[in-house]
Amino acid sequence: MFSDQAIEMFIDYSKIQNGGHQFIDLQEENAVEKAIQTENQAKELIIHYLVNHHINISDLKDRQQEDLQRDLISTIKRESNLSIRQIAKLLDIDRNIIQRIK
């Protein structure tokens, strides 16, 4: 029913003594390799995007920058296998917003 990887990750997660304030993000087993593999690579993409558009990360929350926000989120989702939660954390944007954007 569960993959060996999922079972192993759950066992490791169960051993954590930090009060359970960590999430398990599983990659899909048949996930296609994407250009962005790590959060650090995603951070580099975000910084490059922000510099090119002459905005700060906090500006992405501004209603006037909604198109840029949507474009950046779409790019990250298309170019990486990062979870919705990881993208939301990197951009400091509610994960429901990330989830709605294709």
C-alpha positions in Angstrom: 0.0 0.0 0.0 2.8 2.5 0.9 6.1 2.6 -0.9 9.3 1.6 1.0 10.5 5.2 0.7 7.3 6.6 2.3 7.5 4.0 5.2 11.2 4.9 5.8 10.5 8.6 5.8 7.6 8.1 8.3 9.8 6.1 10.6 12.5 8.8 10.5 9.9 11.5 11.0 8.5 9.6 14.0 11.9 9.7 15.7 12.1 13.6 15.6 11.9 15.1 19.1 11.0 18.7 18.0 7.3 18.5 18.8 6.3 17.5 15.3 6.7 20.9 13.7 8.0 19.4 10.5 6.1 18.1 7.4 7.0 15.2 5.2 7.0 16.3 1.6 7.1 13.3 -0.7 8.2 13.5 -4.3 6.0 11.6 -6.8 7.6 8.3 -7.6 7.3 8.9 -11.4 8.3 12.6 -11.1 10.1 14.0 -14.1 13.6 15.5 -13.5 13.3 19.2 -13.7 15.9 22.0 -14.0 15.4 23.1 -10.4 16.2 20.3 -8.0 16.8 22.1 -4.7 15.4 25.0 -2.6 18.7 26.8 -3.1 18.3 26.6 -6.9 14.8 27.9 -6.5 16.1 30.8 -4.4 18.5 31.7 -7.1 15.7 31.7 -9.7 13.6 33.9 -7.4 16.4 36.4 -6.9 17.2 36.5 -10.6 13.5 37.1 -11.4 13.1 39.8 -8.8 16.2 41.6 -9.9 15.1 41.5 -13.6 11.8 42.9 -12.7 13.2 45.5 -10.2 11.0 44.4 -7.3 11.4 43.0 -3.8 10.0 39.7 -2.6 7.5 41.7 -0.4 6.2 43.5 -3.5 4.8 40.1 -4.8 2.0 40.5 -2.2 1.0 43.8 -3.7 -2.1 43.6 -5.8 -0.4 45.6 -8.6 2.2 42.9 -8.9 -0.3 40.0 -9.2 0.7 39.2 -12.8 4.4 39.0 -11.8 3.5 36.8 -8.7 1.4 34.5 -10.9 4.2 34.3 -13.5 6.9 33.5 -10.9 4.9 30.9 -9.2 4.0 29.2 -12.5 7.7 29.2 -13.5 8.7 27.6 -10.2 6.0 25.0 -10.5 6.9 24.2 -14.1 10.7 24.1 -13.6 10.8 22.3 -10.3 9.4 19.4 -8.3 9.2 21.5 -5.1 6.0 21.0 -3.1 3.4 23.7 -2.7 4.5 24.1 0.9 8.1 24.6 -0.1 7.2 27.2 -2.7 4.9 29.1 -0.3 7.7 29.2 2.3 10.3 30.5 -0.2 8.0 33.3 -1.4 6.3 33.9 1.9 2.9 33.6 0.2 -0.1 31.6 1.5 0.0 28.1 0.1 -3.6 28.3 -1.0 -2.5 31.0 -3.5 0.3 28.8 -4.7 -2.0 25.8 -5.1 -4.6 27.8 -7.2 -2.0 29.0 -9.7 -1.3 26.6 -12.6 
